[in-house]
């Protein structure tokens, strides 16, 4: 069993109606409550210019039904 995470800090943020709807949609998409959604978004935010992962699933914007796996090889752009 993993150790319990102690959360002893909270903050309040005011959202516009549009931002509130976006948070609700993201929470529904991830199957999380709004607090957990904000935590996950913070964890996903790039810190210090993290490199792209070597393996992942990249999805084109505005196309709900299309996704394709991409594996980065780390080779130079000229193939060398």
PEMO-V950165 format. One record per residue. SS is DSSP state (2 for helix, 1 for strand, 0 for the rest). PHI is phi in whole degrees, 0 to 359 (999 if undefined). NEAR is the number of other ideal C-beta (glycine too) atoms within 12 Angstrom. Layout:
ss: (SS/SS)
phi: (PHI/PHI)
near: (NEAR/NEAR)
This chain:
ss: (0/0/0/0/0/0/0/0/0/0/0/0/0/0/0/0/2/2/2/2/2/2/2/2/2/2/2/2/2/2/0/0/0/2/2/2/2/2/2/2/2/2/2/2/0/0/0/0/0/0/0/0/0/0/1/1/1/1/0/0/0/0/0/0/0/0/0/1/1/1/1/0/0/0/0/0/0/0/0/0)
phi: (999/280/289/288/269/271/246/240/226/223/214/241/227/265/244/286/300/294/296/297/295/295/296/297/294/294/299/294/298/274/69/236/281/294/296/295/295/296/300/295/298/296/293/277/298/295/253/67/67/302/290/296/293/289/226/185/240/259/239/292/292/65/234/288/261/245/212/211/284/228/245/273/268/81/281/294/298/275/91/261)
near: (3/4/5/6/10/6/11/5/8/9/10/8/13/8/14/10/10/10/15/16/14/18/25/19/15/22/21/14/14/20/10/19/15/22/18/18/23/26/21/19/20/13/15/14/12/12/9/6/7/10/11/14/15/12/12/14/12/16/14/12/8/7/10/9/8/11/13/12/12/15/14/13/12/12/10/7/7/5/6/7)
